[in-house]
């Protein structure tokens, strides 16, 4: 039986929001339980209702709060702060690599353009929920071009990463789950999660997507 995944939608275009909602609800294991046409009230509403989606789909361009801008970028930052267990998938019309890399750096777990095939949206949601990250070719190229080129000028010390941690980092970058990593390395899921926790701490990463970015920046893995 497939795992039930709850979804939130933050999208100001009502027609598009209703369309993606209908598409997502057509899969039995997905359920849209939260939606908003703007981002600035989302944090307060989530705290008030106590109903926290597993995955939040966030549009990059959102209406201002009066004279104060409040973009999908700011909402991603605020969601990471208030609801660190929630996964954030950016669904935007922009394909600019700088935006993509920046959003993953601040806490997004994946990025899709709005003209993506509905099946890829489904795959992104389920992958993010199960594995903590969805890095497609668009996002990977954005990370490599925007951050990989910095490795010559930004010197990182990786001597404190153990061989086992680098192995787990490689498999995390390949989007394996903790269970799959455990099977490959013949260690328990608890041990995998312990190593991942150490990796997050040592690298200063927010989540699995951050680990991918760190690995690319420092040339630690081949993806």
KENU-806120 format. One record per residue: residue in one letter; y, x, z of N, C-alpha, C, O, CB in turn. Coordinates in steps of 0.001 Angstrom, whole numbers, plus 500000, padded with zeros to 6 digits. Each point is the difference from the previous one (the first is absolute). Glycine has a CB too. Layout:
REM KENU-806120
<'a',<Y,X,Z>,<Y,X,Z>,<Y,X,Z>,<Y,X,Z>,<Y,X,Z>>;
...
This chain:
REM KENU-806120
<'x',<498800,500836,500000>,<501200,499164,500000>,<501249,500870,500000>,<500101,500937,500792>,<498656,497248,500425>>;
<'x',<502193,501517,497904>,<501208,500797,499885>,<500940,499702,501166>,<500038,498883,500517>,<499721,501145,496976>>;
<'x',<501002,500998,502911>,<500898,499875,501136>,<501221,499168,499636>,<500554,500135,498909>,<498652,502074,501952>>;
<'x',<501209,496924,500069>,<501185,499162,499796>,<501254,500849,500202>,<500113,500711,500998>,<498631,497218,499773>>;
<'x',<502196,502001,498286>,<501223,500793,500056>,<501194,499064,499935>,<500116,499199,499073>,<498740,502779,499840>>;
<'x',<502029,498120,502064>,<501206,499162,500003>,<501156,500762,499353>,<500134,501214,500159>,<499086,497593,501940>>;
<'x',<501608,500450,497167>,<501046,500589,499164>,<501362,499421,500357>,<500119,498818,500325>,<498217,501527,497829>>;
<'x',<502686,500498,501783>,<501392,499563,500083>,<500715,500331,498701>,<499691,501008,499364>,<500314,499323,503136>>;
<'x',<500946,498835,497098>,<500774,500220,498779>,<501490,500003,500325>,<500511,499055,500602>,<497677,499859,498013>>;
<'x',<502503,502144,500988>,<501454,500048,500129>,<500559,500218,498603>,<499990,501115,499478>,<499919,499802,502916>>;
<'x',<500576,498009,497014>,<500419,499991,498592>,<501075,498927,499835>,<499784,498849,500379>,<497919,501957,498820>>;
<'x',<503459,499559,500237>,<501111,499053,499922>,<499908,499047,498809>,<500649,498954,500003>,<500737,502751,501120>>;
<'x',<497830,498633,497869>,<499873,499115,498840>,<498908,498959,500276>,<498810,500317,500011>,<501954,501543,498417>>;
<'x',<499661,496911,501791>,<499081,498942,500436>,<498865,499783,499007>,<498847,499850,500404>,<503047,499063,500789>>;
<'x',<498417,501067,497522>,<498968,499756,498996>,<498940,501092,500037>,<498804,499712,499954>,<502877,499109,498611>>;
<'x',<498755,502429,501518>,<499045,501112,500057>,<499210,499939,501302>,<498791,500230,500005>,<502729,501195,498568>>;
<'x',<499160,498263,502535>,<499308,499949,501288>,<498925,498926,500008>,<498893,500220,500491>,<503175,500602,500630>>;
<'x',<498267,498010,498330>,<499002,498928,499940>,<498843,500367,499079>,<498850,499643,500256>,<502954,498688,500193>>;
<'x',<498516,502389,498473>,<498955,500393,499066>,<499030,500998,500612>,<498785,499838,499883>,<502799,499749,498259>>;
<'x',<498947,501450,502515>,<499116,500996,500607>,<499238,499398,501170>,<498856,500372,500261>,<502708,501455,499034>>;
<'x',<499071,497243,501409>,<499311,499319,501106>,<498789,499224,499485>,<498921,500057,500590>,<503259,499764,500662>>;
<'x',<498007,499455,497648>,<498891,499230,499423>,<498885,500923,499525>,<498820,499699,500179>,<502792,498510,499128>>;
<'x',<498760,502912,500089>,<498998,500959,499526>,<499208,500572,501165>,<498771,500059,499951>,<502689,500505,498092>>;
<'x',<499239,499858,503004>,<499320,500613,501144>,<499101,499007,500721>,<498887,500342,500400>,<503031,501224,499853>>;
<'x',<498555,497217,499912>,<499201,498979,500688>,<498791,499550,499196>,<499119,499319,500526>,<502950,499934,500594>>;
<'x',<497883,501125,497604>,<498851,499621,499176>,<498758,500818,500352>,<498881,499610,499669>,<502694,499745,498497>>;
<'x',<498626,501784,502507>,<498866,500789,500498>,<499655,499514,501397>,<500876,499901,500859>,<499796,502118,497750>>;
<'x',<498078,497683,501618>,<499571,499414,501270>,<500338,500856,501205>,<500325,499473,501064>,<497866,499428,497701>>;
<'x',<501735,502430,501079>,<500201,500878,501152>,<501465,500309,500285>,<500310,500638,501006>,<497486,500335,498497>>;
<'x',<503122,498575,499613>,<501423,500243,500206>,<500699,498695,500396>,<499687,498934,499471>,<500256,502969,498856>>;
<'x',<501004,498195,502606>,<500760,498830,500429>,<501439,500392,500295>,<500249,500855,500850>,<497666,498106,500094>>;
<'x',<503029,500424,498365>,<501418,500238,500259>,<500409,499160,501207>,<499935,498771,499960>,<500535,501723,497576>>;
<'x',<499956,500180,503542>,<500342,499286,501229>,<501471,500143,500373>,<500463,499400,500970>,<497207,500954,499795>>;
<'x',<503068,500450,498456>,<501414,500219,500305>,<500734,500238,498696>,<499494,500688,499114>,<499971,500274,503170>>;
<'x',<501732,498467,497595>,<500827,500281,498829>,<501474,499894,500348>,<500398,499252,500893>,<497786,499897,497615>>;
<'x',<502616,501619,500765>,<501432,500004,500236>,<500718,500347,498714>,<499506,500786,499191>,<500151,499855,503213>>;
<'x',<501529,498761,497408>,<500819,500297,498835>,<500979,501131,500243>,<500733,500393,499093>,<499034,497254,500242>>;
<'x',<500252,502889,501897>,<500845,501148,500333>,<499306,500825,501077>,<499015,499565,500596>,<503095,499150,498803>>;
<'x',<498425,502492,500843>,<499337,500896,500921>,<500602,500086,501384>,<499308,500359,500953>,<500065,500876,497092>>;
<'x',<501928,498437,502087>,<500694,500276,501253>,<499534,499160,501185>,<500241,500383,501145>,<501676,500248,497476>>;
<'x',<497418,498227,501140>,<499516,499179,501117>,<498508,500183,500264>,<499456,499398,500925>,<502323,498957,498538>>;
<'x',<497557,502471,499732>,<498544,500112,500051>,<499515,500515,501355>,<499083,499422,500582>,<500911,500983,496954>>;
<'x',<500600,500662,502969>,<499544,500592,501261>,<500118,498983,501134>,<499065,499830,500783>,<501633,502461,498415>>;
<'x',<500428,497047,500890>,<500204,499001,501054>,<499007,498856,499875>,<499439,499555,501002>,<502983,501045,499076>>;
<'x',<497355,498923,498710>,<499064,498893,499797>,<498578,500392,500376>,<499275,499207,500599>,<502188,499933,497574>>;
<'x',<498137,502072,501480>,<498657,500460,500344>,<499826,500090,501512>,<498954,499627,500533>,<500938,501645,497308>>;
<'x',<501126,499220,502844>,<499937,500069,501465>,<499932,498597,500609>,<499283,499775,500975>,<502010,502391,498973>>;
<'x',<499449,496903,499478>,<500041,498644,500542>,<498671,499273,499808>,<499509,499344,500918>,<502943,500590,498619>>;
<'x',<496975,500181,499286>,<498764,499270,499694>,<498764,500687,500567>,<499027,499342,500370>,<502056,499814,497563>>;
<'x',<498964,502173,502132>,<498831,500742,500462>,<498869,500020,498990>,<498920,500520,500282>,<501718,498877,502012>>;
<'x',<499604,500036,496525>,<499000,499994,498929>,<500312,501163,499064>,<500937,499931,499204>,<498744,497534,500954>>;
<'x',<499537,503595,499941>,<500294,501236,499278>,<499015,500177,498841>,<498801,500156,500233>,<502124,500887,501882>>;
<'x',<499560,498936,496649>,<499095,500208,498856>,<499368,501389,500020>,<500574,500949,500533>,<500814,497460,498131>>;
<'x',<497430,501693,500751>,<499353,501311,499853>,<500761,500865,499005>,<500200,501194,500222>,<497573,497778,500321>>;
<'x',<502649,500412,498356>,<500703,500711,498931>,<501258,499228,499634>,<499951,498788,499790>,<497877,502173,499328>>;
<'x',<503297,499739,500806>,<501263,499372,499606>,<500410,500521,498631>,<500156,501207,499816>,<500550,498546,502604>>;
<'x',<499469,499348,496620>,<500509,500355,498680>,<501518,499880,500045>,<500535,498941,500329>,<497332,500264,498503>>;
<'x',<502817,501868,500841>,<501452,500060,500146>,<500654,500355,498675>,<499632,500984,499357>,<500108,499680,503045>>;
<'x',<501240,498523,497192>,<500789,500313,498819>,<501048,501039,500374>,<500521,499981,501115>,<499095,497704,497925>>;
<'x',<500694,503207,500051>,<500966,501047,500286>,<501432,499460,500039>,<500809,500445,500815>,<497648,501198,498109>>;
<'x',<501856,497402,500199>,<501350,499431,499935>,<500033,498678,500748>,<499393,499018,499575>,<501024,502106,498207>>;
<'x',<500306,498861,503346>,<500084,498805,500825>,<501466,499648,500264>,<500860,500878,499938>,<496916,499679,501128>>;
<'x',<502524,498165,499227>,<501393,499582,500236>,<500604,500682,501221>,<499297,500376,500938>,<500172,497427,498014>>;
<'x',<501854,502345,501012>,<500719,500590,501121>,<500099,498997,501145>,<499883,498791,499803>,<501421,502674,498616>>;
<'x',<498913,499065,502774>,<500248,499183,501185>,<501509,499899,500157>,<500620,500789,500713>,<497190,499922,500423>>;
<'x',<502772,498300,498185>,<501452,499900,499950>,<500561,501154,499191>,<499695,500142,498816>,<500345,498691,503410>>;
<'x',<500792,502004,498420>,<500556,501172,499332>,<499167,501248,500214>,<500346,501076,499511>,<501886,497923,500752>>;
<'x',<496667,500861,500469>,<499164,501150,500331>,<498753,500021,499124>,<499228,499041,499982>,<501626,500911,502381>>;
<'x',<498956,501136,496918>,<498821,500120,499130>,<498729,500086,500845>,<499986,500601,501074>,<501405,500560,497161>>;
<'x',<497551,498227,501257>,<498693,500103,500668>,<498929,499978,498917>,<499590,498940,499528>,<501261,499911,502601>>;
<'x',<498708,502336,497493>,<499076,500153,498875>,<498554,500007,500466>,<499711,499988,501196>,<502039,501287,497573>>;
<'x',<497354,498745,500263>,<498588,500152,500305>,<499710,501335,500651>,<499056,500118,500781>,<500410,498396,497317>>;
<'x',<501339,502499,501588>,<499843,501305,500642>,<500259,499887,501499>,<499229,500519,500807>,<501464,500631,497061>>;
<'x',<500409,498162,502509>,<500310,499842,501417>,<498943,499165,500707>,<499641,500290,501141>,<502789,499905,498326>>;
<'x',<497071,498773,499867>,<498954,499177,500608>,<498730,500824,500224>,<499336,499846,501025>,<501628,498102,497864>>;
<'x',<498698,502914,500172>,<498827,500865,500159>,<500144,500891,501229>,<499048,500169,500762>,<500601,499805,496753>>;
<'x',<501533,500590,502679>,<500269,500834,501171>,<499853,499179,501285>,<499384,500454,500964>,<502179,500983,497664>>;
<'x',<499007,497354,501379>,<499964,499164,501197>,<498590,499495,500310>,<499615,499917,501166>,<502738,499408,498360>>;
<'x',<496882,500341,499442>,<498617,499560,500214>,<499163,501129,500581>,<499173,499771,500883>,<501041,498604,497218>>;
<'x',<499997,502850,501407>,<499259,501149,500531>,<500322,500229,501467>,<499141,500432,500768>,<500853,500602,496958>>;
<'x',<501233,498680,502662>,<500411,500201,501390>,<499467,498905,500920>,<499486,500290,501080>,<502564,500859,498092>>;
<'x',<498071,497593,500400>,<499649,498872,500861>,<498528,499602,499915>,<499423,499531,500981>,<502900,499687,498754>>;
<'x',<497072,500969,499092>,<498609,499587,499794>,<499230,501120,499297>,<499627,499857,498835>,<501072,497705,501040>>;
<'x',<499060,503550,500824>,<499384,501175,499355>,<498609,499757,499441>,<499557,500743,499124>,<501763,500621,502412>>;
<'x',<497974,497611,498947>,<498658,499721,499491>,<500028,499216,498686>,<499002,499948,499281>,<500175,500065,503071>>;
<'x',<501964,499383,497342>,<500111,499220,498764>,<500066,500930,498799>,<500638,501051,500055>,<500539,497103,501184>>;
<'x',<498162,501455,497677>,<500053,500761,498757>,<501075,499406,499092>,<500117,498780,499887>,<497424,501818,500312>>;
<'x',<503237,500262,499159>,<501096,499556,499133>,<499722,500427,498566>,<499812,501183,499712>,<501825,498964,502207>>;
<'x',<498341,498869,497187>,<499834,500247,498566>,<501283,499595,499297>,<500391,498833,500037>,<497098,500791,500086>>;
<'x',<503166,501330,499240>,<501222,499706,499254>,<499613,499426,498631>,<499173,500560,499281>,<502103,501301,501931>>;
<'x',<499343,497017,498457>,<499794,499366,498694>,<501374,499830,499376>,<500763,499120,500398>,<497104,499661,500351>>;
<'x',<502452,502065,498270>,<501372,500079,499514>,<500066,500105,498486>,<499014,500325,499339>,<501623,500748,502798>>;
<'x',<500534,498648,497333>,<500228,500139,498567>,<500350,501420,499601>,<500006,500326,498813>,<500738,497327,501149>>;
<'x',<499547,503196,501013>,<500401,501378,499721>,<498797,500920,499833>,<499019,499897,500735>,<503077,499702,500545>>;
<'x',<497993,501305,497740>,<498967,501013,499819>,<500543,501403,500245>,<499338,500993,499699>,<499530,497510,498655>>;
<'x',<502340,501570,502192>,<500631,501289,500271>,<499158,500799,501003>,<499714,499517,501096>,<502570,499483,498439>>;
<'x',<497328,502203,500095>,<499109,500799,500838>,<500644,500405,501319>,<499312,500153,501009>,<499606,500675,496924>>;
<'x',<502405,499347,502061>,<500680,500346,501248>,<499861,498879,501018>,<499713,500260,501169>,<501909,501159,497554>>;
<'x',<498580,497329,500849>,<499841,498851,500890>,<498575,499929,500540>,<499786,499775,501191>,<501996,498993,497536>>;
<'x',<497256,501423,500390>,<498593,499892,500396>,<499665,501034,501070>,<499438,499665,501043>,<499974,499481,496666>>;
<'x',<500934,502108,502027>,<499704,501072,500951>,<500734,499786,501310>,<499438,500222,501072>,<500199,501350,497028>>;
<'x',<501612,498000,501821>,<500797,499768,501209>,<499378,498900,500857>,<499925,500152,501219>,<502145,500574,497553>>;
<'x',<497489,498189,500635>,<499432,498892,500753>,<498683,500381,500668>,<499733,499578,501125>,<501375,498847,497296>>;
<'x',<498086,502349,500913>,<498755,500465,500622>,<500317,500963,501138>,<499318,500005,501025>,<499446,499717,496790>>;
<'x',<502268,501087,502001>,<500389,500947,501044>,<500442,499280,501274>,<499718,500478,501099>,<500963,501149,497122>>;
<'x',<499998,497250,501658>,<500518,499314,501186>,<499010,499019,500613>,<500294,499402,501035>,<501958,500850,498003>>;
<'x',<496573,499568,500342>,<499003,499174,500661>,<499240,498995,499162>,<499072,499373,500509>,<502323,500925,501375>>;
<'x',<498960,499520,496836>,<499239,499082,499155>,<498604,500551,499755>,<499810,501213,499906>,<502311,497995,499001>>;
<'x',<496907,499898,500991>,<498606,500410,499807>,<499578,499950,498528>,<498903,500435,499649>,<500599,498726,502650>>;
<'x',<501365,500313,496856>,<499705,499926,498574>,<501181,499413,499250>,<500914,499439,500604>,<496644,500315,499894>>;
<'x',<502418,500379,498166>,<501124,499552,499165>,<499443,499472,498685>,<499214,500671,499331>,<502368,501020,501729>>;
<'x',<498832,497102,498578>,<499626,499409,498718>,<501238,499445,499309>,<500929,499530,500656>,<496774,499914,500227>>;
<'x',<502303,500614,497796>,<501058,499343,499244>,<499622,498532,499796>,<498822,499642,500018>,<501794,502539,498818>>;
<'x',<500399,496981,500970>,<499773,498559,499967>,<499198,499525,498797>,<499437,498906,500025>,<502671,500864,501197>>;
<'x',<497834,501037,497730>,<499208,499572,498845>,<498562,500505,500084>,<499283,500013,498999>,<502803,499972,499624>>;
<'x',<497496,500430,502572>,<498610,500434,500184>,<499043,498842,499768>,<500346,498838,500211>,<500405,502902,501432>>;
<'x',<498044,498594,497922>,<498962,498991,499839>,<499660,499404,501370>,<499893,500743,500976>,<499179,500464,496984>>;
<'x',<500758,497474,502135>,<499656,499378,501288>,<498788,500640,500672>,<499937,500070,501227>,<501012,497817,497902>>;
<'x',<498086,502581,500070>,<498826,500644,500577>,<500377,501288,500720>,<499417,500326,501034>,<499173,498675,497163>>;
<'x',<502392,501741,501259>,<500414,501227,500681>,<500714,499670,501311>,<499866,500732,500981>,<500338,500440,496796>>;
<'x',<500556,497728,502242>,<500642,499584,501250>,<498929,499702,501046>,<500112,500412,501155>,<501867,498637,497571>>;
<'x',<496992,500238,500859>,<498878,499701,500902>,<499337,501294,500487>,<499733,500161,501191>,<499888,497645,497609>>;
<'x',<500120,503098,500276>,<499351,501266,500365>,<500876,500825,500931>,<499499,500641,500924>,<499293,499345,496890>>;
<'x',<502526,500000,501942>,<500920,500749,500861>,<499986,499444,501420>,<499959,500759,500969>,<501483,499754,497041>>;
<'x',<498591,498171,502111>,<500003,499369,501323>,<498723,500307,500758>,<500048,500399,501164>,<501406,497783,497950>>;
<'x',<497418,501638,500246>,<498729,500227,500688>,<499796,501481,500318>,<499443,500336,501045>,<499598,497666,497787>>;
<'x',<501405,502884,500277>,<499867,501435,500247>,<500883,500434,501158>,<499562,500755,500868>,<499906,499609,496716>>;
<'x',<501778,499163,502435>,<500907,500341,501093>,<499456,499493,501329>,<500069,500697,501012>,<501871,499227,497402>>;
<'x',<497522,498867,501580>,<499464,499423,501233>,<498800,500790,500511>,<499866,500234,501201>,<500939,497519,498062>>;
<'x',<498327,502652,499820>,<498766,500687,500386>,<500192,501492,500234>,<499375,500576,500890>,<499386,497728,497819>>;
<'x',<502108,502328,500489>,<500086,501459,499996>,<501345,500547,500454>,<500144,501204,500216>,<498219,498756,497966>>;
<'x',<502620,499162,501963>,<501297,500425,500514>,<500970,500518,498965>,<501135,500333,500339>,<497696,500182,501700>>;
<'x',<500754,499566,496703>,<500876,500534,498968>,<499503,499552,498630>,<498797,499870,499774>,<501769,502121,501676>>;
<'x',<500383,497773,497633>,<499648,499759,498603>,<500946,500844,499157>,<501163,499644,499811>,<497986,497976,500653>>;
<'x',<500345,503497,499034>,<500796,500901,499176>,<499466,499944,498575>,<498986,500624,499687>,<501515,500892,502295>>;
<'x',<500185,497730,497153>,<499581,499962,498599>,<500655,501165,499256>,<500704,500805,500609>,<499017,496663,499471>>;
<'x',<500053,502625,498623>,<500514,501133,499237>,<501524,500051,500006>,<500585,501082,500021>,<497385,498804,498546>>;
<'x',<502677,498943,501413>,<501458,499945,500026>,<500535,500626,501289>,<500912,500825,499963>,<499041,497092,498614>>;
<'x',<499476,501687,502558>,<500455,500524,501285>,<499654,501472,500155>,<500799,500774,500528>,<498938,496954,500459>>;
<'x',<499074,502666,498555>,<499581,501401,500127>,<500929,500917,499203>,<500400,501055,500493>,<497213,498201,499826>>;
<'x',<502728,500353,498462>,<500910,500806,499188>,<501371,500101,500660>,<500642,501050,499973>,<498121,498253,497958>>;
<'x',<501682,499568,502674>,<501302,499997,500668>,<500006,500980,501164>,<500971,500733,500190>,<499376,496874,499139>>;
<'x',<498573,502412,501451>,<499900,500915,501141>,<499976,501445,499513>,<500712,500852,500531>,<498049,497397,500797>>;
<'x',<500419,502022,497662>,<499853,501367,499500>,<501308,500526,499412>,<500363,501152,500237>,<497223,498383,499299>>;
<'x',<503119,499640,499703>,<501213,500457,499332>,<501193,500087,500943>,<500887,500831,499806>,<498249,498164,498106>>;
<'x',<500890,500149,503109>,<501144,499992,500901>,<499817,500878,501224>,<500979,500441,500603>,<499485,497289,498606>>;
<'x',<498282,502528,501164>,<499778,500770,501213>,<499160,501242,499766>,<500188,501014,500671>,<499998,496885,500595>>;
<'x',<498894,502030,497790>,<499170,501165,499739>,<500828,501200,499563>,<499667,501143,500315>,<498472,497332,499068>>;
<'x',<502952,501258,499883>,<500831,501097,499501>,<500810,500668,501106>,<500603,501050,499776>,<499521,497772,498044>>;
<'x',<499896,500583,503366>,<500766,500580,501095>,<499231,501085,500758>,<500573,500688,500844>,<500610,497141,499354>>;
<'x',<497546,502325,499511>,<499175,500894,500801>,<500478,501450,499950>,<499716,500767,500920>,<498375,497706,498666>>;
<'x',<502630,501920,499359>,<500477,501375,499922>,<501168,500251,500950>,<500172,501108,500508>,<499072,498969,497119>>;
<'x',<501561,498874,502608>,<501167,500186,500848>,<499797,499519,501420>,<500713,500430,500907>,<500655,499351,497082>>;
<'x',<497663,499326,502220>,<499720,499494,501328>,<498679,500592,500472>,<498935,499627,499507>,<502343,498229,500035>>;
<'x',<498791,503051,501397>,<498802,500688,500466>,<499427,499252,501195>,<500678,499832,501013>,<500205,502389,498161>>;
<'x',<497890,497337,500714>,<499316,499323,501085>,<498900,500920,500522>,<499393,500746,499231>,<501125,496964,499781>>;
<'x',<499230,502236,502283>,<498886,500767,500558>,<498823,499070,500215>,<500113,498980,500680>,<501468,502647,500435>>;
<'x',<497291,498735,498301>,<498816,499150,500087>,<498868,500702,500741>,<498854,499550,499976>,<501814,499340,497888>>;
<'x',<499670,502224,502799>,<498964,500770,500661>,<499354,499246,501152>,<498898,500342,500430>,<502316,501704,498915>>;
<'x',<499479,496912,501165>,<499441,499267,501128>,<499093,498866,499562>,<499448,499298,500848>,<502564,501294,500449>>;
<'x',<497816,499208,497390>,<499052,499006,499510>,<498623,500649,499914>,<499842,501058,499391>,<501976,497725,499307>>;
<'x',<497203,500587,501905>,<498648,500555,499970>,<499338,499717,498655>,<500475,499172,499223>,<499338,500531,503268>>;
<'x',<499099,500988,497250>,<499267,499774,498748>,<499533,498556,499909>,<500065,499396,498930>,<499196,503001,501054>>;
<'x',<500270,497044,501125>,<499540,498610,500009>,<501156,499047,499724>,<499834,499020,499274>,<498352,501592,502347>>;
<'x',<502979,499666,498950>,<501161,499133,499762>,<500418,500033,498537>,<500386,498970,499446>,<500374,501418,502906>>;
<'x',<499168,500767,497020>,<500348,500099,498582>,<498979,499244,499152>,<500363,499377,499002>,<500735,502860,501405>>;
<'x',<497624,497814,499985>,<498980,499218,499301>,<500314,498510,500091>,<499911,499279,499006>,<498377,502498,501486>>;
<'x',<502075,497771,500688>,<500307,498581,500200>,<501291,499630,499281>,<500133,498889,499486>,<498690,501153,502737>>;
<'x',<502126,500886,497740>,<501237,499767,499253>,<499693,499808,498520>,<500545,499096,499365>,<500749,502267,502311>>;
<'x',<497841,499477,497772>,<499613,499872,498592>,<499383,498633,499719>,<500366,499341,499027>,<499263,503136,500870>>;
<'x',<499443,497098,500946>,<499326,498719,499793>,<500942,498826,500224>,<499870,498967,499342>,<497987,502089,501358>>;
<'x',<503086,499090,500220>,<501017,498968,500205>,<500856,499861,498753>,<500327,498888,499586>,<499698,501581,502884>>;
<'x',<500339,500660,496931>,<500790,499980,498765>,<499234,499343,498857>,<500600,499429,499089>,<500569,502649,501659>>;
<'x',<497506,498006,499303>,<499164,499359,498988>,<499718,498544,500352>,<499215,499330,499330>,<499755,502887,500156>>;
<'x',<501685,497298,501583>,<499977,498607,500420>,<498622,499518,500461>,<499585,498878,499712>,<502268,500743,498706>>;
<'x',<497457,501257,502301>,<498749,499598,500655>,<500328,499377,501350>,<500964,500400,500652>,<497742,501441,498171>>;
<'x',<500499,497183,501599>,<500153,499412,501323>,<499441,500962,501051>,<499319,500971,499671>,<500528,496688,499356>>;
<'x',<500454,502052,502244>,<499467,500819,501090>,<498474,499960,499997>,<499348,501012,500261>,<502725,498545,501103>>;
<'x',<497361,499277,498343>,<498545,499863,499947>,<499410,500864,498887>,<498986,500670,500198>,<501213,496995,500705>>;
<'x',<500441,502316,497928>,<499511,500790,498868>,<500131,501501,500268>,<499126,500783,499629>,<501507,497342,498828>>;
<'x',<500469,502265,502189>,<500184,501408,500348>,<498920,500437,500981>,<499423,501078,499859>,<503062,498724,499760>>;
<'x',<497245,499352,501378>,<498966,500311,500977>,<498645,500222,499349>,<499267,500921,500362>,<501990,497750,501308>>;
<'x',<498412,500467,497355>,<498726,500130,499301>,<499930,501300,499199>,<498963,500662,499975>,<500889,496843,499903>>;
<'x',<501252,502858,499467>,<500011,501203,499181>,<499898,501273,500839>,<499363,500973,499597>,<501998,497793,498724>>;
<'x',<499275,501213,502855>,<500049,501202,500825>,<498982,499980,501139>,<499924,500940,500791>,<502480,499252,498635>>;
<'x',<496816,498731,500649>,<498964,499852,501031>,<500596,500064,501412>,<499473,500670,500887>,<498861,500358,497535>>;
<'x',<502775,498258,501755>,<500626,499887,501308>,<500299,498532,500266>,<499974,499186,499077>,<501022,503143,500741>>;
<'x',<499288,497328,501430>,<500246,498605,500365>,<501384,499554,499559>,<500886,500825,499777>,<497574,499427,502171>>;
<'x',<501722,498428,497926>,<501304,499431,499663>,<501015,500361,501081>,<501164,500273,499707>,<497725,497828,499047>>;
<'x',<500654,501896,502506>,<500890,500364,501109>,<500523,501423,499827>,<501170,500272,500268>,<497574,498169,501255>>;
<'x',<500397,502454,498036>,<500417,501389,499782>,<500984,500088,498834>,<500987,500732,500070>,<496801,500080,500826>>;
<'x',<501940,498441,498036>,<500918,499980,498853>,<501379,499527,500446>,<501012,500626,499683>,<497064,498931,498742>>;
<'x',<501959,499340,502309>,<501276,499456,500452>,<500720,500966,500936>,<501229,500068,500002>,<497836,497630,499759>>;
<'x',<500167,503048,501033>,<500608,501009,500859>,<500668,501095,499192>,<501115,500420,500312>,<497177,499087,501416>>;
<'x',<501021,500961,497221>,<500585,501017,499118>,<501225,499451,499265>,<500994,500707,499830>,<496734,500336,499888>>;
<'x',<502198,497701,499849>,<501143,499399,499302>,<501204,499891,500932>,<501133,500248,499588>,<497291,498469,498930>>;
<'x',<501334,500915,502723>,<501086,499921,500977>,<500649,501369,500189>,<501223,500108,500090>,<497606,497988,501071>>;
<'x',<500346,502945,498897>,<500524,501360,500117>,<500801,500397,498763>,<501033,500660,500106>,<497023,499933,501353>>;
<'x',<501458,498996,497363>,<500713,500301,498764>,<501375,499330,499973>,<500991,500616,499607>,<496808,499608,499214>>;
<'x',<502252,498514,501598>,<501279,499290,500042>,<500973,500710,500926>,<501180,500153,499684>,<497648,497684,499844>>;
<'x',<500662,502593,501617>,<500842,500675,500980>,<500474,501358,499486>,<501183,500325,500098>,<497589,498489,501729>>;
<'x',<500312,501974,497629>,<500338,501346,499545>,<500929,499996,498785>,<500852,500877,499862>,<496955,499887,501021>>;
<'x',<502025,498248,498240>,<500799,499971,498772>,<501252,499158,500131>,<500862,500033,499122>,<497059,500292,499608>>;
<'x',<502193,498918,502356>,<501159,499120,500173>,<499994,498829,499044>,<501058,499473,499655>,<500218,502478,501120>>;
<'x',<497531,497628,498788>,<499877,498902,499041>,<499916,498663,500718>,<499500,499924,501122>,<499353,501612,497269>>;
<'x',<501637,497402,500962>,<499953,498653,500568>,<498639,499345,499809>,<499523,499261,500861>,<502914,500527,498704>>;
<'x',<496940,500500,499281>,<498781,499287,499637>,<499231,500815,498965>,<500342,501146,499711>,<500753,496621,500780>>;
<'x',<497853,501615,498955>,<499174,500708,499023>,<500784,500380,498753>,<499756,501055,499415>,<498269,497716,501445>>;
<'x',<502914,500384,498726>,<500832,500329,498837>,<500839,501237,500295>,<500218,500834,499121>,<499856,496736,500203>>;
<'x',<500394,502545,501915>,<500755,501176,500393>,<499157,501260,499956>,<500499,501072,499660>,<500910,497480,501762>>;
<'x',<497304,501325,498922>,<499101,501149,499918>,<499832,500457,498548>,<499953,501197,499720>,<498844,498000,502344>>;
<'x',<501113,499842,497022>,<499900,500345,498572>,<501239,500778,499581>,<499905,501017,499313>,<498691,496925,500228>>;
<'x',<502578,501566,500882>,<501246,500665,499638>,<500054,501412,500588>,<500411,500940,499319>,<500739,496824,500575>>;
<'x',<498446,502384,501340>,<499996,501314,500643>,<499077,500961,499251>,<500351,501155,499760>,<500135,497763,502465>>;
<'x',<498339,500593,497412>,<499033,500848,499307>,<500541,500464,498649>,<499824,501158,499622>,<498313,497630,501538>>;
<'x',<502520,500307,498114>,<500562,500363,498693>,<501139,500987,500174>,<500096,500983,499266>,<499257,496778,499805>>;
<'x',<501510,501977,501901>,<501134,500902,500248>,<499552,501429,500237>,<500624,500952,499533>,<500629,497136,501423>>;
<'x',<497652,502042,499781>,<499574,501326,500440>,<498851,500589,499186>,<499477,501060,500342>,<501271,498288,501902>>;
<'x',<498857,499968,496679>,<498959,500521,499128>,<498676,500191,500702>,<499261,500937,499698>,<502498,500164,499013>>;
<'x',<497927,497993,502249>,<498789,500156,500792>,<498767,499428,499335>,<498882,500437,500274>,<502533,499494,501717>>;
<'x',<498783,499086,497129>,<498845,499322,499414>,<500198,499830,498500>,<501117,500089,499490>,<498455,498711,502680>>;
<'x',<499333,500956,497142>,<500026,499641,498585>,<499705,498512,499908>,<498973,499531,500491>,<500288,502803,498762>>;
<'x',<501649,496921,500112>,<499836,498551,499891>,<499741,499624,498541>,<499833,498822,499686>,<501680,500810,502317>>;
